[in-house]
Amino acid sequence: MTNYFAFYIIIVVVNIIEQVHSAGCHVGWIQFQSKCYWFSHDSRSWADAESICSVFHSKLAEPMNIAESNFLMSHSQNHPANFWIGISDMIDDGRWIYSSNQEVIQVSGWNPDEPNGNTGENCVAMWHSFHGRWADLECGVAHSFICEADIECWVSRWMDSVSEQMLLVQPRHQTLGRGRASNYWIGIADMIEEDRWIYSSNQKVITVNGWYPGEPNGHTGENCVALWQSSHGRWADVGCGAALRFICEADLEEVDGIVG
């Protein structure tokens, strides 16, 4: 019995390892070593960029070594844009830290004479005219941004925190939202790849169509989905920065665990 149990454990571990190494990145993301990166198509403030990355269970890119830094610099040159990354000195001026863990940066990608903004420029971007090297900038300015996720994070989500168990609702039928007197965000977007509408929690293509006739119609300017009251709760694509009400979703057993 003991030998059988040990053999079973080995099989499970091997299967998990195989899943991790074969998982790869979602459509629209680029793999480098054990990480996946997404270079955004639109521009946001540093804080808004960080929030958008978190929706896709990722974070603003945090180069931890020379190889990662060089990859990001090189790939950023394929786009005519500046890109926010997850480094700032908001907390202590001149002490540049990664935003996810507040540890001092382990690699330096500064352009000569940078940083130079003192207390007025507290966030870091890869600057296109500097060939992707870093510049400190005012955090409220809108730039493109790079999200980063570990491949393993998309294979198993057993260790999610309670706060992450509450997701924007991801409808599998078409009746949700009817009879409501407001517009409501739901967890569907095409930020990653234009016209490929996916659920934000797993980046899989939607399995139900709730579009109002004539929608979606916003092209690259409207990348998030809302249940629209004047369209009887059917879907409309809307600019993601709009302030709307929203609907959260959680599995029943997860709600029981939170309440209990």
RAMO-V720727 format. One record per residue. RES is the residue in one small letter. SS is DSSP state (alpha for helix, beta for strand, coil for the rest). Layout:
<<RES;SS> <RES;SS>>
//
This chain:
<<m;coil> <t;alpha> <n;alpha> <y;alpha> <f;alpha> <a;alpha> <f;alpha> <y;alpha> <i;alpha> <i;alpha> <i;alpha> <v;alpha> <v;alpha> <v;alpha> <n;alpha> <i;alpha> <i;alpha> <e;alpha> <q;alpha> <v;alpha> <h;alpha> <s;alpha> <a;alpha> <g;coil> <c;coil> <h;coil> <v;coil> <g;coil> <w;coil> <i;beta> <q;beta> <f;beta> <q;coil> <s;coil> <k;beta> <c;beta> <y;beta> <w;beta> <f;beta> <s;coil> <h;coil> <d;coil> <s;coil> <r;beta> <s;coil> <w;alpha> <a;alpha> <d;alpha> <a;alpha> <e;alpha> <s;alpha> <i;alpha> <c;alpha> <s;alpha> <v;alpha> <f;coil> <h;coil> <s;coil> <k;beta> <l;beta> <a;coil> <e;coil> <p;coil> <m;coil> <n;coil> <i;alpha> <a;alpha> <e;alpha> <s;alpha> <n;alpha> <f;alpha> <l;alpha> <m;alpha> <s;alpha> <h;alpha> <s;alpha> <q;coil> <n;coil> <h;coil> <p;coil> <a;coil> <n;coil> <f;beta> <w;beta> <i;beta> <g;beta> <i;beta> <s;beta> <d;coil> <m;coil> <i;coil> <d;coil> <d;coil> <g;coil> <r;coil> <w;coil> <i;beta> <y;beta> <s;coil> <s;coil> <n;coil> <q;coil> <e;coil> <v;beta> <i;coil> <q;coil> <v;coil> <s;coil> <g;coil> <w;beta> <n;coil> <p;coil> <d;coil> <e;coil> <p;coil> <n;coil> <g;coil> <n;alpha> <t;alpha> <g;alpha> <e;coil> <n;coil> <c;beta> <v;beta> <a;beta> <m;beta> <w;coil> <h;alpha> <s;alpha> <f;alpha> <h;coil> <g;coil> <r;coil> <w;beta> <a;beta> <d;beta> <l;beta> <e;coil> <c;coil> <g;coil> <v;coil> <a;coil> <h;beta> <s;beta> <f;beta> <i;beta> <c;beta> <e;beta> <a;beta> <d;beta> <i;alpha> <e;alpha> <c;alpha> <w;alpha> <v;coil> <s;coil> <r;coil> <w;coil> <m;coil> <d;coil> <s;coil> <v;alpha> <s;alpha> <e;alpha> <q;alpha> <m;coil> <l;beta> <l;beta> <v;coil> <q;coil> <p;coil> <r;coil> <h;coil> <q;coil> <t;coil> <l;coil> <g;coil> <r;coil> <g;coil> <r;coil> <a;coil> <s;coil> <n;coil> <y;beta> <w;beta> <i;beta> <g;beta> <i;beta> <a;beta> <d;coil> <m;coil> <i;coil> <e;coil> <e;coil> <d;coil> <r;coil> <w;coil> <i;beta> <y;beta> <s;coil> <s;coil> <n;coil> <q;coil> <k;coil> <v;beta> <i;coil> <t;coil> <v;coil> <n;coil> <g;coil> <w;beta> <y;coil> <p;coil> <g;coil> <e;coil> <p;coil> <n;coil> <g;coil> <h;alpha> <t;alpha> <g;alpha> <e;coil> <n;coil> <c;beta> <v;beta> <a;beta> <l;beta> <w;beta> <q;alpha> <s;alpha> <s;alpha> <h;coil> <g;coil> <r;beta> <w;beta> <a;beta> <d;beta> <v;beta> <g;coil> <c;coil> <g;coil> <a;coil> <a;coil> <l;coil> <r;beta> <f;beta> <i;coil> <c;beta> <e;beta> <a;coil> <d;coil> <l;alpha> <e;alpha> <e;alpha> <v;alpha> <d;alpha> <g;alpha> <i;alpha> <v;alpha> <g;coil>>
//
